[in-house]
Amino acid sequence: IPTHSDEDKEWTNAHGNGESNQRKSGGITVHKIDDVKETMLREVDSLDNFVFVKGWFIDTLPELTNEIFSVLRLDCDLYHSYMACFKYLLPRLQTGGWLICDDFVLSGCKKAIEDSGLDINLFTVENNIAYLKWA
């Protein structure tokens, strides 16, 4: 996760003013890709249908140009990370698919939803996770 920005109130309050640097780690949440795969294997039998892409959202998402998605489950934590996902992934979300935002409890997530032009009131929220059926 990159360094937080002013939109990420909880992170700023807990860790000081962010630099808004999308290519510098805040050092708070750093995981190796093997750790991510190990975690996923606790929930599924196989990773055959998964594609793992290592890198910053802002750097890797523009390269994913041919994929069409039926489910986007985003766990980005921060405003700028969500904004990058919305910019590059939402145009390829199938009608009738699902947008799921894992961090609806965080101000940066909510602000990114609003700033991207999505109607925050159309989301269903359960356990601080926001769900939107894409129309």
C-alpha positions in Angstrom: 0.0 0.0 0.0 1.5 3.4 -0.9 1.8 6.4 1.3 -1.6 7.8 2.3 -2.9 11.2 1.3 -5.1 13.8 3.0 -8.2 12.0 1.8 -7.3 9.1 4.1 -8.3 10.6 7.4 -7.8 7.5 9.6 -4.3 6.9 8.2 -3.4 10.5 8.6 -4.6 10.6 12.2 -2.8 7.4 13.0 0.4 7.8 11.1 0.9 11.6 10.4 0.6 13.5 7.2 1.0 11.5 4.1 3.1 12.4 1.1 0.5 11.2 -1.5 3.3 9.2 -3.1 1.7 6.4 -5.1 5.0 4.6 -5.6 6.4 4.8 -2.1 5.3 2.3 0.6 3.9 3.6 3.8 5.5 0.4 5.2 2.3 -0.4 7.1 0.9 -3.1 4.8 3.6 -4.9 2.8 3.0 -8.5 1.6 5.0 -10.8 -0.6 3.0 -12.4 -3.5 3.7 -15.9 -2.1 2.0 -14.8 1.2 -1.0 -13.6 -0.8 -1.2 -16.9 -2.6 -0.9 -18.9 0.7 -3.7 -16.8 2.2 -5.9 -17.4 -0.9 -5.3 -21.2 -0.7 -6.9 -21.2 2.7 -10.2 -20.3 1.0 -10.0 -22.1 -2.4 -8.9 -25.5 -3.6 -6.9 -24.1 -6.6 -5.4 -20.9 -7.8 -5.8 -22.0 -11.5 -8.5 -19.4 -12.1 -6.6 -16.5 -10.5 -4.2 -14.1 -12.0 -1.8 -12.4 -9.6 -0.1 -9.2 -10.7 2.7 -7.8 -8.6 3.1 -4.0 -8.4 1.5 -0.7 -7.6 -2.1 -0.3 -8.8 -1.2 2.8 -10.7 1.6 1.0 -12.6 0.0 -2.4 -13.3 -3.6 -1.6 -14.0 -3.0 0.2 -17.3 -1.3 -2.9 -18.6 -4.4 -5.1 -18.0 -6.1 -4.1 -21.2 -7.9 -7.2 -22.4 -9.6 -8.5 -19.3 -13.3 -8.3 -18.8 -14.6 -8.7 -15.2 -17.8 -10.0 -13.7 -16.7 -9.3 -10.1 -14.3 -6.6 -8.9 -13.5 -7.1 -5.3 -11.3 -4.3 -4.3 -9.3 -4.1 -1.1 -7.2 -1.0 -1.7 -7.4 0.8 1.7 -6.4 4.2 0.3 -8.1 6.9 -1.8 -5.5 7.0 -4.7 -5.4 3.2 -5.0 -9.2 3.1 -5.2 -9.2 5.9 -7.8 -6.7 4.0 -10.0 -8.9 0.9 -9.8 -12.0 2.8 -10.7 -10.3 4.5 -13.6 -8.8 1.3 -15.1 -11.2 -1.5 -14.0 -14.7 -0.1 -13.9 -14.9 0.4 -17.7 -14.3 -3.4 -18.1 -16.9 -4.5 -15.5 -19.7 -6.5 -17.2 -23.2 -5.3 -16.9 -24.8 -7.4 -14.1 -21.4 -7.9 -12.5 -20.5 -6.8 -9.0 -18.3 -4.1 -7.6 -17.2 -4.9 -4.0 -15.2 -2.4 -2.0 -13.7 -3.9 1.1 -12.9 -0.7 2.9 -16.2 1.2 3.1 -15.5 2.1 6.7 -12.5 4.2 5.6 -12.9 7.8 4.5 -10.6 7.4 1.5 -12.7 4.6 0.1 -15.9 6.6 0.5 -14.3 9.8 -1.0 -13.0 7.8 -4.0 -16.5 6.4 -4.6 -17.9 9.9 -4.6 -15.1 11.4 -6.7 -15.4 8.7 -9.3 -19.0 9.7 -10.0 -20.6 6.6 -8.4 -23.7 7.1 -6.3 -22.6 6.1 -2.8 -26.3 5.6 -1.9 -26.7 2.8 -4.4 -24.3 0.5 -2.5 -25.5 -2.1 -0.1 -23.2 -2.2 3.0 -22.7 -5.2 5.2 -19.9 -5.5 7.8 -18.2 -2.4 6.3 -18.0 -3.9 2.9 -19.9 -2.1 0.1 -21.6 -4.0 -2.7 -22.9 -2.6 -6.0 -24.6 -4.5 -8.8 -23.3 -3.0 -12.0 -25.9 -1.8 -14.4 
